[in-house]
Amino acid sequence: MRQIKVGIVGIGHMGSFHADSLYTNKVENALLHSVMDIDQERLIAAQKYEDVKIYDQFSDFISDEELDAVIIATPHYDHPTIGIEVLKHKKHLLIEKPAGVFTKNVRELNQLAQHSDKVFSIMLNQRTNPLYIKIKEMIDLGLLGELRRVNWIVTNWYRSSTYYESGGWRATWEKEGGGVLLNQAPHQIDLLQWIFGMPKSVQAFMKFGAHRNITVENDVTAYLEYPNGATGVFITSTFDTPGTNRLEAIGSKGKIVVENGQISWHKLEMDEADFDKLHHENNFAAPKNEKVTFDLKENQWGVQHLVILNNFVDSIVNKTNLIAPGEEGVKGLSISNAMHLSAFLGQKIELDTLDEDLFITELKLRIDSEK
């Protein structure tokens, strides 16, 4: 079987991880063919990859006829723009998260992908986490009943000032396009919609540069409303320590709590809606519940990425279904764009009528102010 020749654009932290994975044969049926970066120091370091082509010009890199597939691991703004060029050159495509900074050009990428015969995936590696796979299965099977409420506190993204000072592009509107919502929390935002569906509206409250010398958001509290009337709260930050990662979902048939690598399922004996229709002698009666726990071993950082990489190549070779289709990246980005716009304007934003042009205008205002 012919091996898929993969090239990587951007060999910083994540790009180097993917390059090492391919070079050391951790991805079945694939090999590292080439790398491309504009940073000369990175290109010098890449010389350790023997027999791998090194490019400092994207036009030369993408024109290589031997190249089968491309991984984009550049700063966020470049994901959709470079992705469009990759698909135009008839190469398979895997992009790092997030799909981009604003939804408008991500939709352009998606439209091109839909008319392409090439595989398009995105590095939403938390979809391989056994905890969230199990939760999604339970929700899809209706074990929680009608969704009533979702609360997710994910504040274990601690980042010191040293982290923000380590790269000029970090935590800037101009280079990164946002803060915790675009860099750290896209995984949880994707999981929210992947498991529970898209919210109908969001209203977000943010602090920009709280306790850090940065201009973007690093403290977010967002209120979500779902089409069926369910509500949710999503909280994230990068300065809490020790932080918390706790997901709680309540439905008419019980409650699910995910924390510290364990799922606790409080299973009601009777659907709450049916229980409420009955007459009870005790005015304070409540449905009885049984607690069931699942101890699922979480795959470690890096292993999750390898699962997505292998799935991407397997989809190319064997037409296997993708774990994270690239077109789905716009869903989580729509939520984070709506959260940003809500905080910018101080109002609730409806997802179905999200004004993508207004978001870009507001983003540019913050870029100009930052300069």
C-alpha positions, 0 to 999 in steps of 0.5 A: 500500500502506498504511503500518504505523503504529508506536508506540514505548514507551520512547525511551531509547538503543534506542527513539530509534534505532528512532524515528529509523529509522522517522522517516527512512524506513529501514523499508519500508512503515512510519512513526513514528506515536507515542512514549510515555515517562514521562520528560518530558525525553525527551518534550521531545526527541521534539518533533523528530519532526514530526507524531508523537504524543507520550504520557506515559500508556500507556493513552492511547498504546495506545488510539489506534485508528490505531496498528498496531504497537508496539516496546517499548524499556523496562527489562527487567522491563516487556517482557512486562508491557507486551507482554501489554497490547499484544497484548490491544489487538490491536497487532503487537508487537516487543520489545527483548531480553531477553524479560524478567527471569524466564521465568514471565511471559514464558511468559504473554506467549507463550501470549497471542501463540500465540492472537493473529493479530498478529505478535510478534518480538524484537530478537535482531539477531545472528541476522542476522550472516552469520557465525552464519547460516553456522555454523547452516547448517553445523550444520543440514546436519550438516557438523560431525557429532555435536556434541561440545563448544562453547566460547564466550568473549565478554569484549569487553563492556567497561563502565567505572564511568562506564557503570554510573553513567550510569543508576540502573537499570543493573546493579541487581537491582531495575531491570535484573534482572541484569548481563551475562547480561541486558544484554550477553550475551543475544545470544550465549546466544540464538545458542548455543541457536539454532545448537546447541540447548538444553542439558540442564543448566547449572552456573554460577559468578559474581562479583558486582560484580567490580572495579566498584561494582555488585551484579549479575554481571559475571563468568560461567563456565558449564558446559553439558551437552547431551542427546547428551552434548556439553559446553560452556563459556560465559564472559563478563564486562564488565571484560576489556580487550582482550576476546575473542569466540571461538566454537569448536565441535567435532563428530565431523567436525571443528571450527569456530572463529569469531573476528575476523570469520572462520570456520575450518573444520577438516574431517576426511577421515573421521568420528572415530567411524569412524576410531576403529573402525579398527586403526592401526599408529601408536598416535598416529594421528589423522584428517587434516583440511583447513582451509577459511576463510570471510571474511564481512563482518559487518553493522555495529551498527545495520544488524542492527537495521534488518534485524529492523525491516524483517523485522517490518514485512514479516511484517505486510504480506506474511506473511514468516517472522520471523527472530526470533519473539518466542516464542523469547525465552524459550529464551535467558532460560531458560538465563540464569535457570538460570545465575543460579539455579545460582550462587545455590544453588551447584548444577547446574540441569536446564533441563527442571525449572527451578523458576521460582518458586524463581528469583523467590524468590531474585531477590527476596532479592537485590533486598531485600538490594540495598535 
